[in-house]
Amino acid sequence: MQLRLYKKSTIILFFVIIATLLSTILLISTRNKWGDNALIILIGYFIGVSGLNMAFAYYDTKTDQKIIKKMVTSGHVALAYAKEGRFIRYIRDARLNKFILWEIDITLYDHDMQAHNTTMIEKFNITQTSIPSGHFYVTYNPEKPDDILLIPNVLISSIGAYQPLAMEYEKVVKPKYLNSFYRYGNCLQTYEQSLKEQREKEEKNN
């Protein structure tokens, strides 16, 4: 789903650029008619262009997180097991932050504990150099099976309504959880790796 969101953002960015260019051409071509309204016209132009770009930046950087929260609160959650990851490409968002897209082969377990083999594409922090094997939670709607996004563990653990489902997964799947969190892009780590990073950070600060 992240690749689809990225392509949609690219199309929207194209129209934002076209709108900015056309408004600039219109502004320059009518400058002889500004008269005493020159200052107001220039201020309106800069406000309009800035607002358009800010709206795009908000959409580009927040859309996936809003979709995740909406799907989680709607109960569209499933457990997934990462089997293998493949690098796709590097991308940047509207604020020029750099990310890495990974395609992941997963086994997805729905609420009926049925397993489905599929793939997902996710946007990760630039430091994600490989995808570890293990379990994590994703968004999943049976009616839209391609709408799969990685869910940070803290979001799942904050919603008590998911405890019965998590306990059922524990009994049937016996998951080996990965540490899923968001830090300038998604991160997937084994808990051993996360603890090692934490110790190194503490030693560096001391």
N, C-alpha and C positions, 0 to 999 in steps of 0.2 A: 504493500500500500504506500510505503514511503516514496517509491519510485514514481507512482502515479501522482502523489501530492507534489513531488518535485517538478514533474512535467507540467502540471497545472500551474504551479507558481511561475515557471518559465514563460508560459503563454500569457499569464497576467502581466508579468514584467514587460513583455513585448508591447502590450497595449498601453502600459504606463509610459513607456519610452515614446511610443507614437503620439500619445496624448500630450506629453510634455513638449515634443518637437512641434506639433501642430499649433499648440497654444503659443509657443515662442515665435513661430513664423507669423501667426496672426497678430501678435503683440507688436512685432517689428514693422509689419506691413501697414499697420494703422497708426503708427506713431505721429504722423502729421495731423491726426484728428484728435489727439489727446487734449490739447488746449490746457485749460486750468485744472483738468482732472488727471494730469500726468502722475502725480504722487499717489492718488487713490488707486489708479489703474495698476501701477507698479506694485503697490502693497497687496492689492487683490491677487495679482499674478503670483507673487512669491508665496502668499498664504495658500493659494490653490495648489500650486506645484508641491509645496512642502507637505500639505495635508494629504495629497494623493500618494506621495512617497512614504509618508508615515503609516498610512492605512495599509499599503502593500507590505511594508516591513512588519507590521503587527500580524497580518495574515500569514506571512511567510514563516515567522518564527513561533507563532502560537497555535496554528491550526491543529497540528498533530496532538499537542497536549490537550487541547479542548476536546478533540475526538475521543481520546483515551478516557478522560474523565466522564464524558457523556456515556460511553459504552459501558464503563465499569459501574456507574450508578444505575444503568439500565439492566444490569445482570449479564451482559455479554462478555463473559470471561471464561477462559479455558486454560488448562495446564498444557505446556508444550515441552518436548524434549529435543534439545539441539543435538543433531547427529554430525553435521559437517557444515562449515561455512566457506563461502567463496567470495573473494574481493570483486566488487563491481567497478566502483569509481570513486573519486573524490568529488565533493560538491561544496558550494558555499551558499550561505543564506543571504538575506537582504542586508545584513550587517557585516557581511564578508567573513563571518565565522566559518572555519573549514571543518568539514565532517567527512566521514567515510561510509559508503554504502556497502553492506554485506548481504549476500543472499545466503539464507540458512535453510538447510534441509531439516525439517522437524517432524516429529510424531506428535499430533495434537490429540488430546483426550477431552471429549466433550462432557457435558453434565451427566450423560448416561454411561460414562466410562468407556465409550467406544473410541478406538484409536483410528486416526486418519493421517496418512502420510501426505505431506504437502510441503510447500516452500514459502518463506516469507522474506521480504527485503526490508531491512531496518537501517536507520541512520544512527551512526555511532560516533562517539568521541574519537578524535583523530588518533588517540593512543591505543585504540582497539586493534591490535595487530593480528589477532586470531580469535576464533570463536571456540570457547571451551565446551565440552560435552556436559550436559546436565539439564535440570528442569527449571522452568520459569513460567510466569503467567503472561498470557497474551489476551488481547481483545479477540472475541470470536462471536460472530453472528451466523448461525446456520443458513440464514437467508441471503447473506452476503459473505460467503466463505473466504473471499480474498481480502477482506478488511481486517487484516491481522497486524497488530502493533504491540510492541513490547511494553509491559506494565512494570513500573518500578515497584519493588517489594514493599516500600513504605506506604504506597497507596493501597495495596491489597490488605496489608496488616492493619490499616486504620479503619477498615470497614468490618465491623463485627458480624455482619450478615453472611460473610463468606467463610466463617469458621466451620460450619457444617460441611460445606463443599470441600474445604481444605482437608478436613478429617477423613472424608470419603476417599479423596485422592491418596491420603496417607495409607489407608487400608488396602486399596486396590492396586495403585501404581507403585507405591513405596518410592516416592521421588527423592532424588539427590539434588537438592536445590542449589542454584547459582545465586550469587549476589547481583541483583538487577537494580541499578540506580541511574539517576540522571545527573550528569556533571558536564555541562557544555556539550550535550549529546549523550546518547545512551551508553551505558557501560555494562558488560557482562563479565563477571569474574567468579572464579571459585572462591569460597570463603577463605581458603588458605592464602590465596593471592591477595585478597583484601586485607587480611591480618598482617601479612608481610609488608604491604605498602604502608599500613598504619604504623607499624613498628619503625620502619625506616623514616617516616615523617616525624615521629616523636624523637628519634635519635638525632635527626637533623636539627630539630628545634632546641634540643638540650645543649 
